[in-house]
Amino acid sequence: MKETEPKRKEGEEAMGKVIIGGGQGFWGDSNDAAIHMVRNSDINYMACDYLAELTMSILARQKLKNPKAGYARDFLGMMKECGKEAYEKGIRVLTNAGGMNIEGLVEALAAQASEQGLSGMKIGYVTGDEISDRIPALLKEGVTFENMDDTGDFRDIQDKVFNANVYFGHEPTLECLRQGADMVITGRSTDSALFLAPCMHELGWEADDWDNLARGIMAGHLLECGGQGAGGNYDYGWRDVSRMDELGFPIAEVSEDNFVITKAPDCGGIICEQSCKEQFLYEVHDPANYLTPDVNVDISQATLTQIGENRVRVGNIRGRRRPDMLKLSLGYHAGYKVAGMLSFAWPDAYEKAQYAADIIMKKMKRKNLAAEEVRIDYIGVNALHLGVAETDPEKLKDLNEVVLRIAIRTLTKEEAYKLVPEIAPLQLNGPPGASFFGGRAKVQEVLGLWPCLIPRDAVKLESHILEVV
């Protein structure tokens, strides 16, 4: 570790400013920006978000097939590239890449770190967010698991649940940092809590300092989606984003009274008021009441000010007491699906695609298909913007090509399979100009999501430290 960049030990005074980088936006994101950030910026921490609601269910199914799976292996590859340098520079790395197998990822990271000669490195990790085994007891205690979207009865899916993960806040991650962790691995920590914990640790914020906690959450919110916070997926002026092939990810410089969003030197992307505003409002339903496990955030009067090239100061964020309940996301078996596609060429591409869909549905009726859902889309016409075909039919006559996509969801594999043999034959047994692509359709399991709220005290989270030998 460089003497010029020491880590703060427990009991020492806060540094007055903490610099945190956002290293990942989702499972499958590029590692390039994170590696560049470690090598070329002055960050103290890097937090990497890998999880979404259904990601947990996918990881749960992976673990059922292979007990050693169930975590985001991408993070292991990233740490192989830059983990040694991060440790030597004193950059602490936090991530929820542990998914459904936190201990499995910790074990793999410890082995990799040992091979790299990083003896003494402390890996903190958090357990306890997966509570599927506690559902019967919680039901007896009166927890109803009422669906937040007001759909269905929990008793109808109770025997189909295979994972139940709580969105938790900063507390166990902060405890790992207080115990000297160089790296912290969690399961379903909220994205923003990974960024809030370092702010609290370095700046000495208390757990009821609602305004500061709200600032830390929003700093994390501006970083948690990786490239989307620095010009990726930028709707306002995507042509203005430089060097998108070398897109950098955002960095937050958080101090006692404000924070600034910037990015690493010598990389692409853009940090400006408009790009920050887009990410600022992303997934925020009510700007005056943005609920997180840590704090109820009010950004209705927030200010974003350009103070330099690729530097935006964020101010006037307020916070109120955190909610008493925590969000729980349950993954459950919701049946099976099949999806197939046929492309149709000019002339009359859209009309031919419609005719082919009608053929398939007549065949399904004769087969007595019992489908819970049927979805027919015409890619190039209405797959993204519903209603175009009905409102402007004249413009559809001369389309060069249209892709018919038909998908069904059923309760059994047998019902789903009824659609499989009907797609390919339409190349010769239907309207002209069809081509079949994507391979023969496959029956796949459907993962359902059941969001609900549970009492905070129903969750028992634990912090651990493993020292690399």
C-alpha positions in Angstrom: 0.0 0.0 0.0 1.3 3.5 -0.9 2.2 5.6 2.1 0.7 8.6 0.4 -2.8 7.0 0.3 -3.3 5.4 3.7 -6.6 3.9 4.8 -8.4 5.5 7.7 -8.4 3.1 10.7 -11.1 2.9 13.2 -10.9 5.8 15.7 -9.1 8.2 13.4 -10.7 11.5 12.3 -12.6 11.6 9.0 -10.8 12.8 6.0 -13.2 15.6 5.2 -13.8 14.3 1.6 -14.3 10.9 0.2 -14.1 10.1 -3.5 -16.1 7.1 -4.7 -16.3 5.6 -8.2 -19.2 3.7 -9.7 -17.6 0.6 -11.2 -20.6 -1.3 -12.6 -24.2 -0.7 -13.6 -25.6 -4.2 -13.9 -24.6 -7.9 -14.2 -23.0 -8.2 -17.6 -21.7 -4.6 -17.8 -18.2 -3.8 -19.2 -15.3 -4.0 -16.8 -13.3 -1.5 -18.9 -14.4 1.7 -17.1 -13.8 0.2 -13.6 -10.3 -1.0 -14.5 -9.5 2.5 -16.0 -10.9 4.2 -12.9 -8.6 2.1 -10.6 -5.6 2.8 -12.7 -6.1 6.5 -13.6 -8.2 8.2 -10.9 -7.7 9.3 -7.3 -10.7 7.4 -5.9 -10.8 6.1 -2.3 -13.6 3.6 -2.9 -15.2 1.9 -5.9 -18.7 0.4 -5.6 -20.0 -2.0 -8.2 -23.7 -2.8 -8.6 -24.7 -6.1 -10.2 -28.2 -6.9 -9.1 -31.8 -6.3 -10.2 -34.9 -8.0 -9.0 -35.0 -10.9 -11.4 -31.2 -11.2 -11.4 -31.6 -12.7 -7.9 -34.0 -15.4 -9.2 -31.7 -16.2 -12.1 -28.8 -16.6 -9.7 -30.9 -18.7 -7.4 -31.8 -21.1 -10.2 -28.1 -21.3 -11.1 -27.2 -22.2 -7.5 -29.9 -24.9 -7.5 -28.2 -26.5 -10.5 -24.6 -26.0 -9.1 -24.0 -25.2 -5.4 -20.8 -23.4 -6.4 -22.7 -20.9 -8.7 -25.1 -18.2 -7.8 -22.9 -15.1 -7.8 -21.7 -12.7 -10.5 -18.6 -14.2 -11.9 -17.8 -11.0 -13.8 -16.7 -9.4 -10.6 -14.1 -12.1 -10.1 -12.7 -11.4 -13.6 -12.6 -7.7 -12.9 -10.7 -8.2 -9.6 -8.2 -10.4 -11.4 -7.4 -7.4 -13.7 -7.3 -4.6 -11.1 -7.9 -6.0 -7.6 -4.2 -6.1 -6.7 -3.6 -2.5 -7.9 -6.7 -1.4 -6.0 -5.5 -3.0 -2.8 -2.0 -1.5 -3.2 -3.5 1.9 -3.7 -5.8 1.6 -0.7 -8.9 1.7 -2.9 -11.7 -0.2 -1.0 -14.1 -2.1 -3.3 -17.7 -2.8 -2.4 -20.2 -4.9 -4.4 -23.4 -6.8 -4.2 -22.0 -9.3 -6.7 -22.4 -12.0 -4.0 -26.0 -12.4 -5.2 -27.3 -15.8 -3.9 -23.9 -17.2 -2.9 -22.0 -14.7 -1.0 -19.7 -17.2 0.7 -19.0 -18.8 -2.7 -17.7 -15.5 -4.1 -15.7 -14.7 -1.0 -14.0 -18.1 -1.2 -13.1 -17.6 -4.8 -11.9 -14.1 -4.2 -9.7 -15.2 -1.3 -8.1 -17.9 -3.4 -7.5 -15.5 -6.2 -6.0 -12.8 -3.8 -3.8 -15.4 -2.2 -2.4 -16.4 -5.7 -1.7 -12.7 -6.3 0.3 -12.5 -3.0 -2.2 -10.2 -1.2 -1.8 -11.8 2.2 -3.5 -9.8 4.9 -6.2 -8.4 2.7 -9.5 -8.4 4.6 -12.7 -9.4 2.8 -15.8 -8.3 4.5 -19.1 -9.9 3.7 -22.7 -9.7 4.7 -25.2 -12.6 5.1 -28.8 -12.9 6.1 -30.7 -11.1 3.3 -32.1 -14.4 1.9 -35.1 -15.4 4.1 -37.1 -18.0 2.2 -36.7 -20.4 5.1 -38.4 -17.9 7.5 -41.5 -17.4 5.4 -43.7 -20.0 7.4 -42.7 -18.4 10.7 -43.3 -14.9 9.5 -46.8 -16.0 8.2 -47.6 -17.2 11.7 -46.4 -13.9 13.1 -48.9 -12.1 10.9 -46.8 -11.0 8.0 -49.1 -11.1 5.0 -46.6 -10.7 2.1 -49.2 -8.5 0.3 -48.2 -7.8 -3.3 -47.1 -4.1 -3.7 -48.7 -4.1 -7.1 -51.9 -5.4 -5.7 -51.9 -8.5 -7.9 -52.8 -11.9 -6.7 -52.9 -13.8 -3.4 -49.6 -14.9 -1.8 -51.1 -18.3 -0.9 -51.3 -19.0 -4.6 -47.6 -18.8 -5.1 -46.2 -19.7 -1.7 -45.3 -23.3 -2.7 -43.6 -22.0 -5.9 -41.1 -19.5 -4.2 -37.4 -20.3 -4.6 -35.8 -17.1 -3.4 -36.8 -14.3 -1.0 -34.3 -11.4 -0.7 -34.6 -8.3 1.4 -33.3 -4.9 0.1 -31.2 -3.8 3.0 -29.4 -0.6 3.7 -25.9 0.6 4.8 -25.6 -0.9 8.3 -23.9 -4.3 7.8 -21.6 -2.9 5.0 -20.6 0.0 7.3 -19.8 -2.5 10.0 -17.5 -4.4 7.6 -15.6 -1.1 6.9 -15.3 -0.4 10.6 -13.7 -3.8 11.0 -11.1 -2.8 8.4 -12.4 -4.6 5.3 -10.5 -3.8 2.1 -13.4 -5.3 0.1 -17.0 -5.9 1.0 -19.3 -8.5 -0.6 -23.0 -8.4 -0.1 -26.2 -10.0 -1.4 -29.2 -7.8 -2.1 -27.9 -4.6 -0.7 -29.6 -1.6 -2.3 -27.4 -0.1 -5.0 -27.1 3.3 -3.3 -26.3 1.9 0.1 -23.0 0.6 -1.3 -22.0 4.2 -1.8 -23.6 5.6 1.4 -21.6 3.3 3.7 -18.2 4.8 2.7 -19.6 8.3 3.1 -20.7 7.6 6.6 -17.5 5.8 7.5 -15.2 8.6 6.2 -17.3 11.6 7.1 -18.6 10.5 10.4 -22.3 10.8 9.6 -24.7 9.4 12.2 -27.5 7.0 11.4 -30.2 9.6 12.0 -28.4 12.5 10.1 -31.2 12.4 7.5 -30.0 15.3 5.3 -26.5 13.9 5.0 -27.8 10.4 4.5 -30.0 11.6 1.7 -27.0 13.3 0.1 -25.0 10.1 0.3 -27.9 8.1 -1.2 -28.2 10.5 -4.2 -24.5 10.5 -4.8 -24.8 6.7 -5.0 -27.9 7.0 -7.2 -26.0 9.1 -9.7 -23.2 6.5 -9.8 -25.0 3.2 -9.5 -25.9 2.7 -13.1 -22.4 3.0 -14.4 -22.1 4.5 -17.9 -25.7 5.7 -17.9 -24.6 8.4 -15.5 -21.8 9.6 -17.8 -23.4 9.9 -21.2 -24.4 6.3 -21.9 -28.1 5.9 -22.8 -28.1 9.8 -23.0 -31.4 10.9 -24.5 -30.8 14.7 -24.5 -27.7 14.8 -26.7 -26.2 11.4 -27.4 -24.3 12.7 -30.4 -22.4 15.1 -28.1 -20.9 12.3 -26.0 -17.2 11.9 -26.9 -15.3 8.7 -27.3 -18.3 6.5 -26.4 -16.1 3.5 -27.2 -14.0 4.4 -24.2 -16.9 5.5 -22.0 -15.9 6.4 -18.5 -18.1 5.9 -15.5 -19.1 8.7 -13.0 -17.2 9.5 -9.8 -18.6 11.4 -6.7 -16.5 13.7 -4.6 -18.5 13.9 -1.4 -17.6 16.4 1.4 -19.2 17.7 4.5 -21.5 20.2 2.7 -21.9 19.2 -0.9 -20.9 16.7 -3.6 -19.6 16.9 -7.1 -20.0 14.4 -9.9 -17.1 14.0 -12.3 -15.3 11.2 -14.1 -11.8 9.8 -14.5 -9.2 11.5 -16.7 -8.5 10.4 -20.3 -11.7 8.6 -21.0 -14.9 9.2 -23.0 -18.3 10.3 -21.8 -19.9 13.5 -20.5 -20.8 14.9 -17.1 -23.1 17.9 -17.5 -26.2 19.2 -15.9 -28.5 17.5 -18.4 -26.8 14.0 -18.2 -26.9 14.2 -14.4 -30.6 15.3 -14.4 -31.5 12.2 -16.5 -29.9 9.9 -14.0 -31.1 11.9 -11.0 -34.7 11.2 -11.9 -34.2 7.6 -13.0 -36.5 5.2 -11.1 -37.6 8.1 -8.8 -41.4 8.0 -8.7 -42.0 10.8 -6.3 -39.1 13.4 -6.1 -40.3 14.5 -2.7 -40.5 11.0 -1.3 -37.8 8.7 -2.7 -37.9 5.8 -0.3 -34.9 3.8 0.5 -34.1 1.5 3.5 -31.7 4.2 4.8 -33.7 7.5 4.4 -36.7 9.1 2.8 -35.1 11.4 0.2 -36.5 14.7 -1.0 -34.9 16.0 -4.2 -37.9 18.2 -5.2 -35.8 21.4 -4.5 -32.4 20.0 -5.5 -29.9 22.0 -7.6 -27.4 20.8 -10.2 -24.8 23.3 -11.3 -22.0 23.0 -13.9 -18.8 24.2 -12.2 -16.3 23.1 -14.7 -15.6 20.6 -17.5 -17.2 17.3 -16.6 -18.0 18.6 -13.1 -21.5 19.1 -11.7 -22.2 20.2 -8.1 -25.4 18.8 -6.5 -27.0 20.6 -3.7 -30.2 21.2 -1.6 -31.0 17.6 -1.0 -33.1 16.9 2.1 -33.9 13.7 4.0 -36.5 12.5 6.5 -36.8 9.5 8.8 -36.3 6.1 7.1 -39.4 3.8 6.6 -40.2 1.2 9.2 -40.7 -1.5 6.5 -38.2 -3.1 4.1 -38.9 -4.3 0.6 -38.8 -8.0 0.0 -38.6 -9.5 -3.5 -39.6 -13.1 -3.9 -38.9 -15.1 -7.0 -41.3 -17.9 -7.9 -42.0 -20.4 -10.7 -44.6 -18.7 -12.9 -44.9 -21.4 -15.6 -43.2 -21.8 -19.0 -42.8 -19.7 -22.1 -42.0 -20.1 -25.8 -41.1 -17.4 -28.2 -40.5 -17.7 -32.0 -39.8 -15.2 -34.8 -40.3 -15.1 -38.5 -39.2 -12.2 -40.8 -41.1 -11.1 -43.8 -39.7 -9.1 -46.7 -41.3 -6.4 -49.0 -43.8 -6.2 -50.6 -46.7 -6.3 -48.1 -44.3 -7.3 -45.2 -46.6 -6.2 -42.4 -49.8 -7.8 -44.0 -48.0 -11.1 -44.5 -46.7 -11.1 -40.9 -50.3 -10.5 -39.7 -51.6 -13.3 -41.8 -48.9 -15.7 -40.4 -49.9 -14.8 -36.9 -53.5 -15.6 -37.7 -52.5 -19.0 -39.1 -50.6 -19.8 -35.9 -53.4 -18.8 -33.6 -56.0 -20.9 -35.6 -53.7 -23.9 -35.2 -53.3 -23.2 -31.5 -57.1 -23.0 -31.1 -57.4 -26.5 -32.8 -54.8 -27.8 -30.3 -56.8 -26.4 -27.4 -53.9 -24.3 -26.2 -54.3 -23.3 -22.6 -52.1 -20.2 -22.4 -52.0 -17.8 -19.5 -50.7 -15.1 -21.8 -50.2 -14.7 -25.6 -48.1 -11.8 -27.0 -47.9 -11.0 -30.7 -45.5 -8.2 -31.8 -44.5 -6.9 -35.1 -40.9 -5.7 -34.8 -40.4 -2.7 -36.9 -44.0 -1.7 -36.4 -45.2 -1.8 -32.8 -42.9 -3.9 -30.6 -41.7 -0.7 -28.9 -44.4 1.8 -29.7 -47.8 0.2 -29.4 -50.6 1.5 -31.6 -48.5 2.7 -34.6 -50.0 0.1 -36.9 -53.6 1.1 -36.1 -53.1 4.9 -36.3 -51.0 5.2 -39.5 -51.7 2.2 -41.7 -50.7 3.9 -45.0 -47.1 4.2 -43.9 -46.9 0.4 -43.3 -47.5 -0.7 -46.9 -44.0 -0.1 -48.2 -42.0 -1.3 -45.2 -38.9 -3.2 -46.3 -39.2 -5.8 -43.6 -41.2 -6.8 -40.5 -40.5 -9.5 -38.0 -43.3 -11.4 -36.4 -42.6 -12.4 -32.8 -45.1 -14.6 -31.0 -44.8 -15.7 -27.4 -46.9 -17.6 -25.0 -46.8 -18.4 -21.3 -48.4 -21.6 -20.0 -48.5 -23.5 -16.7 -47.0 -26.7 -18.1 -44.2 -27.6 -20.4 -46.6 -29.7 -22.5 -48.8 -26.8 -23.3 -45.9 -24.5 -24.1 -44.5 -27.1 -26.5 -47.6 -26.9 -28.7 -46.3 -23.7 -30.3 -42.8 -25.0 -31.0 -43.4 -27.1 -34.2 -45.7 -24.4 -35.8 -43.1 -21.6 -36.4 -40.6 -23.0 -38.8 -43.1 -24.6 -41.3 -44.5 -21.2 -42.1 -41.4 -20.6 -44.3 -43.1 -22.9 -46.9 -46.6 -23.3 -45.6 -47.6 -19.6 -45.2 -47.4 -16.3 -47.0 -44.3 -15.7 -49.3 -41.1 -14.0 -48.3 -40.7 -15.6 -44.8 -37.5 -16.6 -43.2 -37.0 -18.4 -39.9 -34.2 -17.3 -37.7 -33.0 -17.7 -34.1 -33.1 -21.5 -34.2 -35.9 -23.8 -33.1 -37.9 -22.2 -30.3 -37.2 -23.7 -26.8 -39.5 -24.1 -23.8 -38.1 -22.0 -20.9 -39.1 -21.6 -17.3 -40.7 -18.2 -16.4 -39.5 -16.5 -13.3 -42.1 -14.5 -11.5 -41.5 -11.5 -9.2 -43.5 -10.9 -6.1 -42.6 -7.6 -4.4 -43.9 -6.9 -0.8 -43.0 -5.2 2.5 -41.9 -6.8 5.8 -41.0 -5.4 9.2 -37.5 -4.3 9.5 -36.9 -6.4 12.6 -37.8 -9.6 10.6 -34.4 -9.5 9.0 -31.2 -10.6 10.8 -28.1 -9.4 8.9 -24.6 -10.4 9.9 -21.2 -8.9 9.0 -18.1 -11.0 8.7 -14.4 -10.6 7.9 -12.1 -13.1 6.2 -8.4 -12.4 6.1 -6.5 -13.6 3.1 -3.5 -15.9 3.9 
